[in-house]
Amino acid sequence: MILVGELSLWVALLMATWTATVSFAGGATRRAELVASGERGIYATLAFVVLASAGLWTALFTHDFSLRFVASYTSANLPKVYTFTAFWAGQSGSLLFWALILAIFSAACVFANRARNRELMPWVTGTLGVVLLFFVATICFASNPYERLDWVPPDGRGMNPQLQNPGMAIHPPMLYLGWVGTTIPFAFAVGALVTRKLDAQWLGAIRRWSLISWFFLTIGLILGMWWAYVELGWGGYWAWDPVENAPLTSWLTQTAFLHSIMIQEKRGMLRKWNVSLVIGTFLLSILGTFITRSGVIESVHSFAQSAIGTWFATFLGVVFVVSVVLVSTRLKDMEAKAELESMVSREAAFLYNNLVLVGIAFSVLWGTLFPILSEWVRGSKITVGPPFFNTVNVPLGLGLLALTGIGPLIAWRRASVQNLQRQFTVPLLVGTGTVAVLLLLGMRHFTALVAYGLSGFVVGTIGQEFWKGIGARRRMHGENPALAAVRLVTRNRRRYGGYIVHLGVAMIFAAFAGYAFKQEYDITLRTGQVFRARDPFGHEWSFTSQGVSQYERLNRQVTAVGLVMTRDGTRLPGVLKSEKRQHVDSRGMPTFEPSTEVGLLEGHMMDVYLVFAGMTGPDQVELRLSFNPLVWWVWYGGIIMAIGGIIVMWPQAERARQGGYVTQLAPEHAAAGASPARETAGVA
């Protein structure tokens, strides 16, 4: 099977070449048999990439240490689950995994469009073939997972201990699914530009693909934050690391596109903007892969310096040039069908929202690439740290949060004074009330107060929209509140699923604001010694060292320290324990496993976070202890965003009316500020 997999990789290269060639030829000559052959080539490429992947998984599970990849990232005592995930633990395997996902997505796209979008499909299929060709060629010629060693070692080096974590078993595939998902919209954008079919048809073909990409990027980012928090032991979840920033930029531009697509569907505006966002998102996904795998930027979880950086840089440059040429020669075909009538309208709010999202993406990208640019220009690498990112992006983020609440309240085209007064009263009261309560409780941190006030404003907006919709359904159908809420969401998934996503965003921003109140202590304790501290909520804590214990577990030796906790004089159940783990493989690198305990009496409002930093004597340990407020709100907010994304992606069935026609509910039917008749139509 390993030999079959190795051969299949080269056959996949031939199939991808054939697919790209005959698809473009079929589109240019309008020969249906060439187009059909190209589509069959996508299926063939998928089959051979699957065989190549199966061969590598076989090598991993049979511990064939004659392969450099298997020997580098696994060992005989590695647990089976991590033997499976070792597929994407190294560079060549992760590239093959990327190609596998891309082949699956490409085949699914071709199959879904076998009877529609036929004018676009030759160019879509050809573009997908080119991207597949690039990845398979890079694997074959620059980073082949089937490369053999000159001699066979008795055991492998094992997996990086920090990757032996459930989060890292799921986090990379989620990011790959999100990044690879940007290829389908890009392929349709190329097809629309080549054929000059730049109306809303191509947008309809990619909306769900864009949502899928956004959904997986969201999950991948949240899981990456969770892994950093529970595994790296520095007490935080976001450090503006280049490999963190890379998927964030793609997520930001993808989010901007999903907002602006509604303006083109509703008013025929932002056509150039939408095409540019789709192309830019794909380019950022390739750039992110380049940053992660080229080794040009130092990161806590990037790959080492590699020759594939040249491949990715070349491909990125070619795609950029081709895209610029296509867009610049189709500018007249992308003229807007309507103009912005007022700066106080929903269209304007969406535009401001997009400008902020792209502004954040640019600032993150600039800060990430600045070390490379400084080295090219000055010969010395200047690193940009968290202070730069926080200084620039905190104000932009707060502006984005405000727009999240403002957008749904403003009417399309032009908002009246009466509309603004009616729509903004309740959300503003909720926001200002939130700030007033926090001031009474003693909070004086200005940025945090602004963040909590805006979060309250967003929650007020969402609550008001649901209240109106549920009330309209109850008046029309006599439904109870729970049934009315469920049917309100299921009958208009795009609108109310989006509101649920916004609720998750508000929760995450509130969690970010809580980080300002983090308290951290570096302490040294002997067995029986006590450390006392006060947390951000005013509770008195004491931590008593229970000493050090040593034991073996699975493939590692563990040294652990435990602390007994009391709060306000009351003993809490359990022991706060942190570990130093020495994995039994040739890497010989120890890892420090932090421990977190949730302040249950605060309703998951705070974590007590302990890191075992080392031993300074036979009975004395160095520890880092911190109180981290609202960390769990990040995870809960991410879950809420994912639920909202699923609701938005779920197909909206068309419903037959009694009058004999078929219609589908659109988000704008219940636009904020609409008359009672329009509001009723929006929830029927």
N, C-alpha and C positions, 0 to 999 in steps of 0.2 A: 504494500500500500504506500510505503514511503517513496519507492521508485515511481509508482504511478503518479503520486502527488507532484514529485519533482518534474516529471515529463509534462504533466497537465499545465504547469505554470507556463511553460514555453508555448504550448499549444494555445493557451488563453491569450498570449501575446499576439499570435497570428490571427486569432479570431477577432480580437479588438481592432487590429489593423484592417482586417476585411470589413468589419462593421462600419468603421469611420469612412473608409474609401467608397464603398458601394452606396452608403446612405447619402453622402453628399452628391455623388454622381447621379443617384436616382432623383434627388431633389432638383438638381440643375437641369437634367434632361427630361424630367417628368415621366420616367419609366417606372411603372408600378412594380415590375418584377425585381428591379434593383432595390427599390424601397423595401419590398417584402424580404428580400435576401438580407438586407441590413438588419431588419428587425429579428429575423431568425439568428443572425450573428450575435445579437445581444443575448439571446437565450443560450446559445452555444458557449459564449464567453462565461456566462454564469455557471454553466455545468462544469467547465474546466477549472474555474476558480474554486468552486465547491470541492472538487477532487483535490486540488492543491492544498486547500485548507484541511481537508480530512487527512491527507498525508502527514501534515505537520502535527496535527493533534495525535495521530497514531505514534509518531516519533516521540512526542512528549510523554504519552502514557506508557510506552514500552521502554522509556529511559534509554533511547538510542543516543548515547553520548558521543557518537562519531560525528553528529551534527554540531557545529559550533554554537548554534542558537540554543539547542537543548542543553548542552553542557554549561552554557553561560547563565541560564536563568532557571534551571531546575536542579534538584538533587534527589537521590533515592528516597530520602526520608521526608520529602515535601508532601504535605497533605494533598489529597486528590483534588480538592476544590481549587487549590492554588496551582496545581499542575495544569488544570484546565485553563485557568486565567493567565498562566504563563504565556499563552498564545500572544497576548498583547502586552506582556511585560517588557519586551525588548523591541528594538527599532524595526527589524525586518519582519518580525511577526505582527507587529501593530500595523505596518503598511499592508501586509497581506490581509489582515482583518478589515482594514479600511477598504481594500479592493473588493472583499467579499460583500460588505454592506453595500458598496456602490453598485456591484453587479446585481444584487437582489433588488435594490431600489430601481435600477434601470430597467430590469425585466418587468417589474411591477408597473412602471410607468408606461412601457410599450404595450403591455397587455391591457391596461386600463384605457388606453387611447387607440385600441385596434379599430374602432369604428367611428372615431371622432377626431377633430383637429387634424384631419389628414393632410392639409396643406402645410402644417407646421412640422408634422412628425418626421419627415426625412431629415430635417435640420436638427430637430431635437435628438433623434437617434444618432445622427452623426456626431453631434457635440458630446453626447454621453460616451460614444465610442472613443473619441479623442481623449477624454478624461480617463476612461478606463485604460486606454493604451499608455498614457503617461504613467499611471500608478503601477501597472504590471511591468512596464519597461524599467521603471526605477527599481522595482523589486528584483527583476531578473539580472540587471547589469550592475546595480550599485549596492543593493542590500538584500542578498538572497538568503532566505532562512534555511535553504538546503545546502549551504556551504559546508564542506567537510573539513575536519581536522586532520592534521598529518598523523596524529596518534590518538588513540581512544583512551581517555582518562577513566579510572575506575569509578569515579563519581563526579557529579556536576558541582558548580560553585554555589548553586542554590539561588533562590529568589531574594532580592533585596527585602530585608525584614519589614521595612516600612510599607511594602506592597502587600504583605501578608495580613490584610485587613479586609473585612467585608465591603467597606466603602470603596476600596480600590478594585474589588472584583466587579463592581457595578458602575462606578463613576466613569472609567474610560469608555466602555461601550456606549453609555448615554451620550457622552460628548461626540463620539464618532458618528452615532446615529444623527445627532444634530448637525454636525459639520457636513457630513455626506449628504444630508437632506437638502442642503443649499444648492447642490448640483442640478437637481431637477428644475427648480425655478430658473436657474441660470440658462439651462439648455432651452427652455421655452422662450426666455428673453432673446436668445440668439436667433431662434426660429422666427419670432415675431419681427425682429429687426431685419433679418434677411428677406422675409416675404412682405415686409411692410404691413403686416396685419397687427397693428398696434392699438386696436380698440380693446374693449373689455373682455374679449373672448379668451385671450391668452392669460389674463388675470384669473378668470374663472377656472382655468386648467391648473393653476399653480397654487390657488388659495390653500387647499388642504395640505399640499406638500409643504408650504411655508409654515403652516400651523404645526405640522409634524416636526419639522426642523426646530421651530421655536420651543415646542414642548420638551423635546429631548435635551436641547441646550439648557433649558431651565432646570430640569432634573439633574443634569450633569454638573451645573454650577453649584447647586445646593448640596449635592453629595460631595463635591470637592471641598466645599466649605466645612462640611461635617467631618470629612476625613482629616483635614488640616487641624481641626479642633481636638479630635479625640486621639490623634496619632502623633503629631509633631511635637506636642508638649510645650508650646510657647503661650498657650492660654488665649489665643485668638482664632478667628476663622477666615480672615482676609488680610493679606499683607501686601497687596499690589505686586505680587510676584509675576514675572513675565508670562509664565505658563497659566496663571490665573487670568491675566489680562487678555490673552489671546482669544479664548472663547467668549469673553465678555463683550469685546468689540463686535463680534458677529451677532451676538444676542441683541445688542443695542440697535444695530441697523436692521435686523430682522423685525424687531419690535416696531421700529419706525415704519417699515414697509407695511406691516399688518394694520397700522393706523391709517396711513395715507391711501391704502388701496380702497378704503371706504369712500374717500373723497372722489376718486376717479369713477367709482361705480355710481355715486350719487350725482356728481356734477360734471364729470368729464375733465376734471382738473388734475394737475400734478402728474401728467403722463411721463414727462421727462424724468421727473423725480423718482417715480416708481421704477422705471427701467434702471436708472442709475443705482438705486438702493439694492435691487436684485443682483446686479453685477458686482457692486461693491461688497455685498455680503459674501458672495462666493469668493471673491479675491481675498477677503479677510480670512476666510476659512483656510485657503491655501497658504496665506501668509502666517497664520497661526500654526499650521503644521510645520512650516519652514522654521519658525522660531523654536518650536518644541524639539525638532529633530536635527537641526543643523548644528547645534552647539554654539552658535554665535553669541548667545546671551546666556549668562550663568543663571541657573534656577535650581531650586531645591528638588524639582522633579522633572527636569528636562533630560534629554539624551546627550551622550557625549559628542564631541566634535566628529563630524561625519562628512563623507564626500557627497551625500545626497543633498546637502545644502545647495550645491551648484545646480543640481537637477531642478530643485524646487524654485530657485531664484530665476532660472531660465524660463521655466514654464509660467511662472507668475508674470514675468516681463512680456512674454508672447501673448498671453491672455489679455493683459492690460492694453497692449497696443492694438490688438484686434478689436477689443471692446470699444476703445476710444474711436477707432475708425468707423465702426458700425454705428455708434451713437451719433457721431458728428455728421455722418452722411444721411441720417434719418431725422434730423431735427425738425424739418418742416412737417414730417408725417406725425410728429408728436405734439403739435400745437394744441393747446388747451381749448376745449369746446365752450368754456365759460370762464369768467373772470371773478376774482374775489370782490364781492359787493360791499363788504364791511369788515373792518378790523375787529369788530365785536360780533362774531358769528362762530358757529361750530367749525366751519372750514378753517377759519383763522386759528382757532384753538388747536386743531389738529396740526396745522402748519407750525405753530409755536412749539408744540409737543415734539414734532419731528426735528426741528432745529436744535432743541435742547438735547434730544437723544443722540443726534449726529455730533453735536458739540462735545458731549461726554465721550463718545467713541473716539473722536479725534484727539482729545486730550489724553486719553488712556493710551492710544496708539503712539502719540508723540512721546510721552514719557517712557513707553516701553522700548521704542526704537532709538531714543536719544543716545544711549551708550554706544550703539553701533555707529550712528552718525557722527558722534564726537570723535570716535576713534578714526574714522575715515578722514575727517577734516583736520583734526589736530594731532593725531597719532597717539592719543591717550584716551582711555575709556573713562567717561564721567558717568557715574551711576546716579539715577534719579530715584529717590526714596519716597516712602509714604507721605512725608510732609507736602511734597509737590502735588501728588494726586489728591490728597485731602483738601488742600487749599483751593484747588481748581474745581473739584467735583462736588464738594459739599454744597456750595451755593447752587450749582447747576442741578444737583439732585433734589434740593428743596424746591427749586422752581418746577422741576418735573413733577414732584409730588403735588404741588399746587394745581398744575394743569390737569392732573389726573382727576381732581375733584371738580374743576371748572368746566372741562369739556362737555360732560353730559348735561350740564345745566343750561347751555346756551342753544338757542334755536339755529336752524340752518339759515343761510343767506344773510339775514340781518336780525339782530335781537332788539326788541323794544325795551324801553325803560320798565314798563309794567312786567314784562317777562323776567327781566333781571331781578326786580324786587321780589316777585313771587317765588322764583326758583332759588335764590341765594339766602333767603331769610333763615331757614332751618339749618342748612349746613354751616352758615357763619355762626349761628348760636351754639351749635355743637362744638365747633372749633374754639371759639372764644371761651366757652364754658370749660373745655378741657384745660386750657391755659390757666384760667382762674382757679380751678381746683388744685392744679399742681403748684401754683404760687402760694395758695393757702397751706399746702403741705410742706412748704419750705424750699421748693426747687427754685434755683436762681440761675441755672446754666442757660444762657440765651439761646444758643443753637439748639439745644435739646427742647426748650420750650417751643421754639418755632416748629421743630419737627413734630412734636406731639400735637400742637395746635393744627398743623396742616393734616396730620393723620386723622384727627377728629373731624376736620372739615371733609375729608374724603369719605370717611365712614358715614357722616351725615348725608352726603350726596347719595351714596349707595342706598342707605336706609330709606331716604325719601323716594328714590326711584322705585324700590321694591314696594314701599307702602302704597304709592299711587297705583302701581300695577295690580297689586293684590286687591286693593279696594275696588278698582274697576271691574275685576273679574267677579268679586262677590256681589256687586250690584247687578251685573249682567246675568250671572249663572246661579247665584245663591250658594256658592261653594263655601266650605269652611276655610279658615285661613291657611291651614296646612296644604289642603288640596289645591287651593288657589295659587299658593306659592310654587308648588311643584309644576302645575300646568303652565303658569306664567313662564317659568324657565324652559320647560320642554317645548313650548310653542314658539319661543324666540330665543334659541340657544346662543346665537351670536351676540345679541345685546346683553342678556343677563349673565351668560357665561363670562363675558368680558368684565362685567361688574364684579363678579366673584374673583377674577384675576386681580382687579384693582384693589379689592379688599386684602388679598394676600400681599400686594405691594405695600399697602399702608402698614400692615403688620410688620413687614420686614424693615421698613424705615423706622418704625417705633423701636424695633430691636437694635438697629444701628445707633439710635440716639441713646439707648441704655448703655452702650459701650463707654460713653463719656463718664460713667459713674463707677467704672471698674476700679477695684482696689487690689493691690498686689503686694506681697510680702516675701522677702528672702529670709529664711530662718534656719537655725541649726538646733537640733534637739537630740538629747540622749534619752534612753529608755526611761519612761516615767516623768520626763519633763513636760511642762505645760506651756502652750503659747495662747495668749488671749488677744482678741481683736474685736472690733465693731464693724458690722457690715453696712452697706449703703442704706439699708432700711432701718438702721438704728438698733439692731439686735446685738447682744453681747454673746460672743462665741469663745469657747475654749477647746483646744486640741491637745490631747495627751498622747505621747508616743508610746506605742506598744512594742517597740523594738523592731529588729530586722529578722526576717525569715528567709531561708533559701530552700529551693526545691526544684525538681525537674518536671517539665510538662511538654508532651509531644516532642517537638524538635528543638527545644530551647531549655536553658537553665535560667531560673528566675531568682532574683533577689528583690524582696518586697519589704516595704515599710507600711505600717498601719497606724492610723490616728483615731482615737475615740473622740467623738464630738459631743459637745453640749451647747445648747442655745438658750440663753436667758435662764441658765441654771438647770435646764431639763436635758437629760441624756437622750440623744437621738439613736434610733436603732441602726445597726450595721457599723461598719468600720470604713473610714476613708483610706483607701489603699492605693499606692502607686508602685510600679515595678520597673526594675532594670532587667532587660532580657538579653541573654547571650545566646544567639542562635547557633546550633551545632552544624556549621558548614564552613567551607574554606574562606568565606568572606570575613568572618571573625568580627563583624561590627556589632556592638551593643546598641540596643534601642531603649528608650525610656518611655514607658507606657503611663500616661497620666490617668488620673481617676477623677470622675465628676460625681457629685451627689446633688440632687435637686432639692432646693428649699421648698418642700411640699407645702408647708404652711403658707407660703406666698403664692401658691397655685402656679408652680413652674416659673416664678418670676426671677429666680436667681440660681446659679450654679456655684457650688463650692468646688474649686478646681485645684488639684494637688499634683505636683510633679516631683519625682524623686531625682534630684540633681546629682547625687553621689554621696560617698562616705568619706569622712575626714578622720575616722578612727574606728576601732572594732565595735563601738557601741554608739557612734555619733553619725548622724546623717544631715546632709544639706537638702533643704526642701524649698520649693517655691509654691506658695499658697495664694490663691486669688479668689475674690468674690466677683463673679461675672453676672451682672443683671441682664435679664431678658434674652439670654442666648436661645432658649427654647422657642422664642417667638420667631426666630429665623427659620427654624425647621417647620414650625406650624404654618408660617406664612408661605413657605415653599410648597407644602402640601396643599394649601388652599389654592395657590396659583396653578398647581398641576390639575386639581379637580376642575377649576374653571377652564383650563385649556382643553381637558377632555370634553367638557360640555360644549365648548365652541366647536371642536372638531367633529362631534357626533353629527351624522347626517340629519339634515332637517327635512322631514318628509313633507311632501306637498299634500294639501288637504282640499278635498272637494267641498264647495259651498252649495247651499240649497239652490242657489240661483243657476246652477248648472255649469259654472266655470271653475277652473282650478287656479289657485293662487298660492303663493308662499310668502310668509311673513318676512318683512324686511326690517332691519333695525330702525330705520328712520320713521316707521309708522307711528311709533310712540315717542317721537322726539320731545325732548324737554321743552316745556312751554307751549305744547300743542293745546288746541282747544279740547273740551271734553269729548267731542265726537271723534277727533283724531286719536285721543288717548284711549278711548274705548276700542277703536279699530286695532290699536297696537297690542292689546292684550286678549283679543277675542280668540 
